């Protein structure tokens, strides 16, 4: 996957306007500072454009596919035009379906529910739990973490060639790791899957907000992603791709909206004819606000131009990597090596620090929001950390000393709405914390590291 950015000067690309850009938060040391949101990989802030579109539509909200009134008809048109906008954003092929769900997790559980009974599923241990867990142990082959993109392709080819019995198979792979941010060789993995008679679903939750995703170009069978990572945090997701398995299976949820006709039989039972469109798997009143928000975000990112967005984000990634490389105590986690292309997601550990303690200090003393933990990708983080993490105790104690394993990792993530100042503040805070230590003391409360406001301070 590549985007030509040769003619784009990243210094001329401004961040996209997002909600919360002017929000201030208190510091434990006194005063307030503008919040630096650097946890985009968990949930990105809403684009101002998305919020404005949703606010403009909200007074006209009505039931979808349910009413003859003007607002119901307007909402239905909006819902279906949003489906078309998402299909265009993803480069869907003729005959592909766009099904609206609650999230990436919901999308992949939906796909798991419609698989043929004898379908084998192949996933790498590097996947997010949303991609790793929905399939059921009896049908899953979990592949070891590759250390190069080429090794990923070769590992998959061997596994598919060796499968017995030879029947339907599905490969599930991420487009960009939610831990390391590294881009995976999706097109090559799709070619390997198809060469061995398998299908492939792309978990684009971390890829779509940072990089164009084209089903036709990548030659994947399905794509799944979430609105809340695509600058549209209104509780909606997408599963888009081939329709045959979706239409051959029973509805993911049974109920109104999925059914075309229901009749009562003389014996007291009911006969149901299910829809043969995406509605088959969209039972219940749909989240029209969430769906419209996703469509708005798709349009906004397309209009902003991915070459410009990618160029600016690459510049931010380079700045973060260079800044962290200047601190010897910091180790950035990577599968494919330091030079592997990645989106704006990096995880790292700091020698002498419990990661939860470090993240808490970034928040309390600098107003910087990052994430610490295993990032719903426990096997991958454990592999990158060199084994099973220790059980956490009081935050900051025991701390990871020279040669000791970290409890977990710290993740910094950013995107189209991140200003340069947030990156500079983050790097400055890392240098100060490593060099001078925290200015406050911390304790564990309800499993989280928090400032100890009753203790004497440094």
C-alpha positions as CSV (number, residue, x, y, z in Angstrom):
1,X,0.0,0.0,0.0
2,X,1.4,3.3,-1.0
3,X,0.2,6.9,-1.5
4,X,2.1,9.3,-3.7
5,X,3.1,12.3,-1.6
6,X,6.1,13.4,-3.8
7,X,4.5,16.7,-4.7
8,X,3.1,17.5,-1.2
9,X,4.9,19.7,1.2
10,X,3.8,18.5,4.7
11,X,4.8,21.9,6.2
12,X,2.0,23.5,4.2
13,X,-0.7,21.0,5.4
14,X,-2.7,22.2,8.4
15,X,-4.4,19.8,10.8
16,X,-8.1,19.3,10.1
17,X,-10.4,21.1,12.7
18,X,-11.6,18.7,15.4
19,X,-13.8,19.0,18.4
20,X,-12.0,19.6,21.7
21,X,-9.0,21.5,20.2
22,X,-9.5,24.3,22.7
23,X,-10.4,22.2,25.8
24,X,-8.2,22.9,28.8
25,X,-7.5,20.5,31.6
26,X,-6.1,21.0,35.1
27,X,-2.5,20.0,36.0
28,X,-1.8,18.4,39.3
29,X,1.1,20.9,39.7
30,X,-1.3,23.8,39.3
31,X,-2.8,25.8,36.5
32,X,-4.4,24.5,33.2
33,X,-3.2,23.6,29.8
34,X,-4.8,22.8,26.4
35,X,-5.4,19.1,26.3
36,X,-3.1,17.2,24.0
37,X,-5.2,14.2,22.7
38,X,-2.7,11.6,21.6
39,X,-4.9,8.5,21.9
40,X,-6.4,8.5,18.4
41,X,-5.9,4.8,18.1
42,X,-8.6,4.2,20.8
43,X,-11.0,6.9,19.7
44,X,-10.3,9.9,17.5
45,X,-12.0,13.2,18.1
46,X,-14.9,14.1,15.9
47,X,-14.0,16.2,12.9
48,X,-15.7,19.7,13.2
49,X,-17.2,19.0,9.7
50,X,-18.8,15.8,11.1
51,X,-20.2,17.5,14.1
52,X,-21.6,20.4,12.0
53,X,-23.2,17.9,9.6
54,X,-24.8,15.9,12.4
55,X,-26.0,19.1,14.2
56,X,-27.6,20.3,10.9
57,X,-29.4,17.1,10.4
58,X,-30.5,16.5,14.0
59,X,-33.7,18.6,13.9
60,X,-34.9,16.5,10.9
61,X,-34.2,13.1,12.6
62,X,-36.9,10.6,11.9
63,X,-37.5,6.8,11.8
64,X,-35.6,5.0,9.0
65,X,-37.5,2.7,6.6
66,X,-40.5,2.9,8.9
67,X,-42.6,5.9,8.1
68,X,-44.5,7.8,5.4
69,X,-43.9,11.2,7.0
70,X,-41.5,13.8,5.5
71,X,-38.8,13.4,8.2
72,X,-38.9,9.6,7.9
73,X,-38.5,9.8,4.2
74,X,-35.7,12.4,4.5
75,X,-33.9,10.2,7.1
76,X,-34.3,7.1,5.0
77,X,-32.8,8.9,2.0
78,X,-30.0,10.2,4.2
79,X,-29.3,6.7,5.5
80,X,-29.1,5.1,2.1
81,X,-27.1,7.9,0.5
82,X,-24.7,7.4,3.4
83,X,-24.4,3.8,2.4
84,X,-23.5,4.9,-1.1
85,X,-20.9,7.4,0.2
86,X,-19.2,4.7,2.2
87,X,-19.2,2.3,-0.8
88,X,-17.5,5.0,-2.9
89,X,-15.0,5.8,-0.1
90,X,-14.0,2.1,0.0
91,X,-14.0,1.6,-3.8
92,X,-16.6,-1.2,-3.5
93,X,-17.2,-3.4,-6.5
94,X,-20.5,-4.0,-8.3
95,X,-22.5,-6.4,-6.1
96,X,-20.7,-5.6,-2.9
97,X,-22.8,-4.8,0.1
98,X,-22.2,-2.2,2.8
99,X,-23.7,-3.3,6.1
100,X,-23.9,-0.9,9.0
101,X,-22.9,-2.3,12.4
102,X,-22.0,-0.9,15.8
103,X,-18.2,-1.2,15.4
104,X,-15.3,-3.2,13.9
105,X,-15.8,-5.8,16.6
106,X,-19.5,-6.1,15.7
107,X,-18.6,-6.3,12.0
108,X,-16.2,-9.2,12.5
109,X,-18.6,-11.0,14.8
110,X,-21.3,-10.6,12.1
111,X,-18.9,-12.1,9.5
112,X,-18.1,-14.9,11.9
113,X,-21.8,-15.7,12.2
114,X,-22.3,-16.1,8.5
115,X,-19.3,-18.3,7.7
116,X,-20.0,-21.7,6.1
117,X,-20.0,-24.4,8.8
118,X,-16.8,-26.0,7.6
119,X,-14.9,-22.8,7.1
120,X,-11.4,-22.6,8.5
121,X,-10.1,-19.2,9.8
122,X,-6.5,-18.1,9.7
123,X,-5.3,-15.2,11.8
124,X,-1.9,-14.0,13.1
125,X,-1.3,-13.7,16.8
126,X,-0.6,-10.0,16.1
127,X,-4.2,-9.2,15.6
128,X,-6.4,-7.0,17.8
129,X,-8.8,-9.1,19.9
130,X,-11.7,-7.9,17.6
131,X,-10.0,-9.9,14.8
132,X,-8.6,-12.7,16.9
133,X,-11.6,-13.8,19.1
134,X,-14.9,-13.9,17.1
135,X,-14.3,-17.1,15.2
136,X,-14.3,-19.8,17.8
137,X,-11.4,-22.0,18.8
138,X,-12.5,-25.0,16.9
139,X,-12.1,-23.4,13.5
140,X,-9.1,-21.1,14.1
141,X,-5.5,-21.5,13.2
142,X,-3.4,-18.8,14.9
143,X,-0.2,-18.1,13.1
144,X,3.0,-16.9,14.8
145,X,4.0,-13.3,14.6
146,X,6.1,-12.6,11.5
147,X,9.2,-10.4,11.6
148,X,9.0,-9.1,8.1
149,X,6.2,-8.5,5.6
150,X,7.6,-11.2,3.3
151,X,7.6,-13.7,6.2
152,X,3.9,-12.9,6.8
153,X,3.1,-13.8,3.3
154,X,5.2,-17.0,3.4
155,X,3.7,-18.1,6.7
156,X,0.2,-17.7,5.4
157,X,0.9,-19.5,2.2
158,X,2.3,-22.5,4.1
159,X,-0.7,-22.6,6.5
160,X,-3.2,-22.5,3.7
161,X,-1.4,-25.1,1.6
162,X,-1.2,-27.5,4.6
163,X,-4.8,-27.2,5.7
164,X,-6.9,-30.4,5.9
165,X,-9.5,-30.9,4.8
166,X,-9.3,-28.5,1.9
167,X,-12.5,-26.5,2.1
168,X,-13.6,-22.9,2.5
169,X,-11.2,-20.7,4.4
170,X,-11.0,-17.1,5.6
171,X,-8.0,-15.0,6.4
172,X,-8.4,-12.1,8.8
173,X,-5.6,-9.5,8.8
174,X,-5.1,-5.9,10.1
175,X,-4.1,-3.2,7.7
176,X,-2.2,-1.3,10.3
177,X,-1.3,-2.6,13.7
178,X,-3.0,-0.9,16.7
179,X,0.2,-1.5,18.7
180,X,3.1,-0.6,16.4
181,X,1.2,1.3,13.6
182,X,3.1,-0.8,11.0
183,X,1.5,-1.3,7.7
184,X,0.8,-4.9,6.7
185,X,1.2,-6.3,3.1
186,X,-2.5,-6.5,2.5
187,X,-2.4,-6.8,-1.2
188,X,0.2,-9.6,-1.1
189,X,-1.7,-11.4,1.6
190,X,-4.9,-11.2,-0.4
191,X,-3.1,-12.6,-3.5
192,X,-1.8,-15.5,-1.4
193,X,-5.2,-16.2,0.1
194,X,-7.0,-16.2,-3.2
195,X,-4.2,-18.4,-4.8
196,X,-5.1,-21.0,-2.2
197,X,-8.9,-20.8,-2.5
198,X,-9.4,-18.7,0.6
199,X,-11.1,-15.4,1.2
200,X,-9.8,-12.4,3.2
201,X,-11.2,-9.8,5.4
202,X,-9.3,-6.6,6.2
203,X,-9.5,-5.1,9.7
204,X,-9.1,-1.4,8.6
205,X,-9.9,0.1,12.0
206,X,-6.4,1.6,12.2
207,X,-5.8,2.0,8.5
208,X,-8.9,3.8,7.2
209,X,-8.4,7.0,9.3
210,X,-4.8,7.4,8.0
211,X,-4.7,5.9,4.6
212,X,-7.0,5.3,1.6
213,X,-8.6,1.9,1.6
214,X,-9.8,0.5,-1.8
215,X,-11.4,-2.9,-1.8
216,X,-10.9,-3.3,-5.6
217,X,-7.2,-2.2,-5.5
218,X,-6.3,-4.4,-2.5
219,X,-8.5,-7.2,-3.8
220,X,-9.9,-8.1,-0.4
221,X,-13.2,-9.7,0.0
222,X,-14.4,-7.7,3.0
223,X,-13.4,-4.6,4.9
224,X,-14.4,-3.7,8.5
225,X,-13.9,-0.5,10.3
226,X,-15.3,1.7,13.1
227,X,-16.7,5.3,13.0
228,X,-15.2,6.2,16.3
229,X,-11.7,5.8,14.9
230,X,-12.6,7.6,11.7
231,X,-13.4,10.9,13.4
232,X,-17.0,10.0,13.7
233,X,-17.5,8.8,17.3
234,X,-21.3,8.2,17.2
235,X,-21.5,4.4,17.7
236,X,-21.5,2.9,14.2
237,X,-19.3,0.6,12.1
238,X,-19.1,-0.9,8.7
239,X,-18.7,-4.3,7.1
240,X,-18.4,-4.0,3.3
241,X,-17.7,-6.6,0.6
242,X,-19.0,-9.7,-1.0
243,X,-22.7,-10.5,-0.6
244,X,-22.9,-14.2,-1.1
245,X,-22.1,-15.5,2.4
246,X,-24.1,-12.7,3.9
247,X,-27.2,-13.6,1.9
248,X,-26.9,-17.3,2.3
249,X,-26.8,-17.1,6.1
250,X,-29.5,-16.5,8.7
251,X,-29.7,-12.9,9.8
252,X,-27.1,-11.8,12.4
253,X,-30.0,-10.5,14.5
254,X,-33.6,-11.5,14.0
255,X,-36.2,-8.8,14.2
256,X,-37.9,-5.9,12.4
257,X,-36.0,-4.5,9.5
258,X,-34.4,-7.8,8.7
259,X,-37.7,-9.4,7.8
260,X,-39.5,-8.8,4.5
261,X,-42.6,-10.9,5.3
262,X,-43.8,-12.8,8.4
263,X,-46.8,-15.1,8.3
264,X,-48.3,-17.3,10.9
265,X,-48.7,-21.0,10.1
266,X,-51.8,-23.1,11.1
267,X,-49.6,-25.0,13.6
268,X,-48.9,-21.8,15.5
269,X,-45.4,-21.2,14.2
270,X,-44.3,-18.4,11.9
271,X,-42.7,-18.3,8.4
272,X,-40.2,-15.6,7.6
273,X,-38.9,-14.2,4.4
274,X,-35.7,-12.3,5.1
275,X,-34.4,-9.4,3.1
276,X,-31.9,-10.1,0.4
277,X,-30.1,-6.8,0.8
278,X,-27.9,-5.4,3.5
279,X,-31.0,-4.9,5.6
280,X,-30.9,-8.7,6.3
281,X,-28.3,-8.0,8.9
282,X,-29.5,-4.6,10.1
283,X,-32.4,-5.6,12.3
284,X,-33.8,-3.0,14.6
285,X,-34.0,0.8,14.2
286,X,-30.6,1.8,12.7
287,X,-28.2,4.3,14.1
288,X,-28.9,6.9,11.4
289,X,-26.8,9.6,13.3
290,X,-23.8,7.3,13.5
291,X,-24.2,6.2,9.9
292,X,-24.4,9.8,8.6
293,X,-21.4,10.7,10.7
294,X,-19.3,8.0,9.1
295,X,-20.4,9.2,5.6
296,X,-19.6,12.8,6.6
297,X,-16.1,11.7,7.7
298,X,-15.5,9.7,4.5
299,X,-16.4,12.8,2.5
300,X,-14.3,15.1,4.6
301,X,-11.2,12.9,4.4
302,X,-11.6,12.5,0.6
303,X,-12.0,16.2,0.1
304,X,-9.0,17.0,2.3
305,X,-6.9,14.7,0.0
306,X,-5.2,11.7,1.3
307,X,-1.8,12.6,-0.2
308,X,-1.7,15.7,1.9
309,X,-3.0,13.9,5.0
310,X,-0.5,11.1,4.6
311,X,2.4,13.4,3.9
312,X,1.7,15.5,7.1
313,X,1.3,12.4,9.2
314,X,4.5,10.8,7.9
315,X,6.3,14.0,9.0
316,X,4.8,13.7,12.5
317,X,5.7,10.0,12.7
318,X,9.3,10.9,11.7
319,X,9.4,13.6,14.3
320,X,8.2,11.3,17.1
321,X,10.6,8.5,16.1
322,X,13.5,10.9,16.0
323,X,12.6,12.5,19.3
324,X,12.2,9.2,21.1
325,X,15.5,7.9,19.6
326,X,17.3,10.7,21.4
327,X,16.3,9.2,24.8
328,X,18.3,6.0,25.3
329,X,16.0,4.7,28.0
330,X,13.1,4.5,25.5
331,X,12.5,1.4,23.3
332,X,10.0,1.7,20.5
333,X,8.2,-1.6,19.8
334,X,8.3,-3.0,16.3
335,X,7.7,-6.2,14.4
336,X,9.1,-5.3,11.0
337,X,12.0,-3.0,12.1
338,X,12.6,0.6,12.8
339,X,12.3,1.6,9.2
340,X,9.0,-0.1,8.5
341,X,6.3,2.3,7.2
342,X,3.6,3.0,9.8
343,X,0.6,5.2,10.5
344,X,0.5,7.6,13.5
345,X,0.6,4.8,16.1
346,X,3.7,4.0,18.2
347,X,4.1,2.0,21.4
348,X,7.2,2.1,23.6
349,X,8.6,1.2,27.0
350,X,10.8,3.3,29.2
351,X,13.6,1.7,31.2
352,X,13.1,2.2,34.9
353,X,9.4,3.1,34.6
354,X,6.2,1.2,35.0
355,X,4.3,2.2,31.9
356,X,1.1,3.1,33.8
357,X,3.1,5.4,36.0
358,X,4.6,7.1,33.0
359,X,1.3,7.6,31.3
360,X,-0.3,8.9,34.5
361,X,2.5,11.5,34.8
362,X,2.1,12.6,31.2
363,X,-1.6,13.3,31.9
364,X,-1.4,14.8,35.4
365,X,1.7,16.9,34.9
366,X,1.6,17.8,31.2
367,X,-2.1,17.5,30.1
368,X,-1.2,14.7,27.5
369,X,-3.5,11.8,27.0
370,X,-1.9,8.6,25.8
371,X,-2.7,4.9,26.6
372,X,-0.9,2.3,28.6
373,X,-1.6,-1.4,28.8
374,X,-1.8,-4.3,26.3
375,X,-4.1,-2.5,23.9
376,X,-6.6,-5.4,23.4
377,X,-3.8,-7.2,21.6
378,X,-2.3,-9.2,24.4
379,X,-0.5,-11.9,22.4
380,X,1.3,-9.3,20.2
381,X,2.4,-7.0,23.1
382,X,3.6,-10.0,25.1
383,X,5.6,-11.1,22.1
384,X,7.1,-7.6,21.6
385,X,7.9,-7.4,25.4
386,X,9.6,-10.7,25.3
387,X,7.2,-12.9,27.3
388,X,4.5,-12.7,29.9
389,X,4.3,-9.3,31.6
390,X,4.5,-9.3,35.4
391,X,1.3,-8.8,37.4
392,X,1.0,-5.1,38.1
393,X,1.3,-3.8,41.6
394,X,1.4,-0.3,42.9
395,X,2.0,2.1,39.9
396,X,5.6,2.9,39.7
397,X,6.5,0.0,42.0
398,X,7.9,-2.4,41.1
399,X,9.4,-0.4,38.3
400,X,11.2,-2.0,35.4
401,X,14.9,-1.7,36.0
402,X,17.8,-2.6,33.7
403,X,17.2,-6.0,32.2
404,X,13.7,-6.3,33.7
405,X,10.5,-6.8,31.7
406,X,8.0,-4.0,31.5
407,X,4.5,-4.6,32.9
408,X,3.0,-3.2,29.7
409,X,3.6,-0.5,27.1
410,X,2.7,3.1,26.4
411,X,1.0,4.0,23.2
412,X,1.0,7.5,21.5
413,X,-1.3,7.9,18.5
414,X,-2.3,10.9,16.4
415,X,-3.8,11.8,13.1
416,X,-5.4,14.4,10.9
417,X,-6.4,16.7,13.7
418,X,-3.1,16.7,15.7
419,X,-1.3,20.0,15.9
420,X,2.5,20.2,15.9
421,X,2.5,21.6,19.4
422,X,1.0,18.4,20.8
423,X,3.9,16.4,19.4
424,X,6.5,18.8,20.7
425,X,5.0,18.9,24.1
426,X,4.9,15.1,24.2
427,X,8.5,14.7,23.3
428,X,9.5,17.4,25.8
429,X,7.6,15.7,28.5
430,X,9.3,12.3,27.8
431,X,12.7,13.9,28.0
432,X,11.8,15.6,31.3
433,X,10.3,12.6,32.9
434,X,13.1,10.3,32.0
435,X,15.8,12.9,32.9
436,X,14.3,14.4,36.1
437,X,11.5,12.0,37.2
438,X,7.9,12.8,38.1
439,X,7.2,15.9,40.1
440,X,4.3,14.2,41.9
441,X,3.8,10.9,43.7
442,X,1.2,8.4,42.4
443,X,-0.8,5.5,43.8
444,X,-3.1,2.8,42.4
445,X,-6.8,3.4,42.7
446,X,-9.4,1.0,41.2
447,X,-6.7,-0.5,39.0
448,X,-5.5,2.8,37.6
449,X,-2.4,4.9,38.4
450,X,-3.5,8.3,39.8
451,X,-1.8,11.3,41.5
452,X,-1.7,10.9,45.3
453,X,-3.0,14.2,46.4
454,X,-2.4,13.5,50.1
455,X,1.3,12.7,49.8
456,X,4.2,15.0,50.2
457,X,5.4,16.0,46.7
458,X,8.8,16.1,45.1
